[in-house]
Amino acid sequence: MKRITVSLCSGKTGYEVNTSTNIDLLAACRDIEAKVKTRHIVILEFGGAEISLYPSGRMLVKKVKSEAEALDAAKLLLERLSVRVDWD
């Protein structure tokens, strides 16, 4: 079982969410609007949060007020991208 972690990023400007799930960014993000969309990073506004998504499944989630909000934004984004992650 993969462990999902959420922690305050070192710059204290957002939260780091690690899903331990590899993601093909270009395939996953074909149908979403993004500020930046490459195979190395996707940066987008989603549900009021700004999310930087990496192929390793790591995310930086900004414009949220708590770890719980960051985790909720990450879950909703992965559901929207049809990326399957075991959250429990």
Wavefront OBJ file of the C-alpha trace (Angstrom):
o trace
v 0.000 0.000 0.000
v 1.291 3.460 -0.919
v 1.518 6.072 1.766
v 0.240 9.567 1.061
v 2.044 12.359 2.895
v 1.264 16.042 3.260
v 3.672 18.561 4.753
v 4.288 22.283 4.806
v 6.811 23.090 2.063
v 10.164 24.505 3.120
v 9.278 28.001 1.898
v 6.026 27.867 3.897
v 4.131 29.086 0.841
v 2.194 25.874 0.262
v 1.955 22.180 1.016
v 3.792 19.258 -0.512
v 1.629 16.227 -1.245
v 3.432 12.983 -2.123
v 1.293 10.238 -3.645
v 4.074 7.796 -4.635
v 2.158 7.201 -7.882
v 3.898 7.815 -11.197
v 1.839 9.939 -13.588
v 2.198 10.426 -17.333
v 1.488 14.138 -17.201
v 0.810 14.696 -20.879
v -1.630 11.797 -21.038
v -3.350 12.690 -17.771
v -3.705 16.372 -18.608
v -5.012 16.275 -22.170
v -8.387 17.740 -21.243
v -7.531 20.388 -18.661
v -6.438 23.994 -18.874
v -2.994 24.579 -17.419
v -0.590 27.490 -17.165
v 2.268 25.101 -17.971
v 1.870 21.606 -19.402
v 4.994 19.518 -20.159
v 6.090 15.958 -19.458
v 8.129 17.313 -16.516
v 5.601 19.565 -14.772
v 2.016 20.753 -14.978
v 1.021 23.974 -13.242
v -2.663 24.825 -13.000
v -5.361 26.566 -11.026
v -7.771 23.983 -9.673
v -10.585 24.494 -7.205
v -9.077 27.765 -6.011
v -5.658 26.192 -5.418
v -2.536 26.527 -7.517
v -1.054 23.081 -8.069
v 2.307 22.070 -9.504
v 2.171 18.388 -10.456
v 5.239 16.243 -11.175
v 5.573 12.817 -12.874
v 6.502 11.204 -9.539
v 3.036 12.086 -8.221
v 4.466 14.850 -6.043
v 2.442 18.061 -5.886
v 3.012 21.518 -4.511
v -0.339 22.961 -3.506
v -0.559 26.716 -2.896
v -3.381 29.148 -2.071
v -4.833 26.785 0.552
v -5.100 27.357 4.285
v -4.382 23.908 5.715
v -2.985 20.432 5.113
v -6.530 19.110 4.876
v -7.400 21.631 2.148
v -4.205 20.716 0.251
v -5.037 17.019 0.454
v -8.617 17.622 -0.701
v -7.387 19.643 -3.698
v -4.884 16.907 -4.594
v -7.552 14.195 -4.372
v -9.998 16.139 -6.515
v -7.353 16.861 -9.146
v -6.281 13.226 -9.392
v -9.915 12.125 -9.660
v -10.446 14.692 -12.452
v -7.348 13.373 -14.250
v -8.549 9.780 -13.764
v -5.359 8.904 -11.893
v -5.985 6.034 -9.506
v -4.390 6.420 -6.066
v -5.059 4.323 -2.963
v -5.631 7.011 -0.316
v -6.057 4.633 2.634
l 1 2 3 4 5 6 7 8 9 10 11 12 13 14 15 16 17 18 19 20 21 22 23 24 25 26 27 28 29 30 31 32 33 34 35 36 37 38 39 40 41 42 43 44 45 46 47 48 49 50 51 52 53 54 55 56 57 58 59 60 61 62 63 64 65 66 67 68 69 70 71 72 73 74 75 76 77 78 79 80 81 82 83 84 85 86 87 88
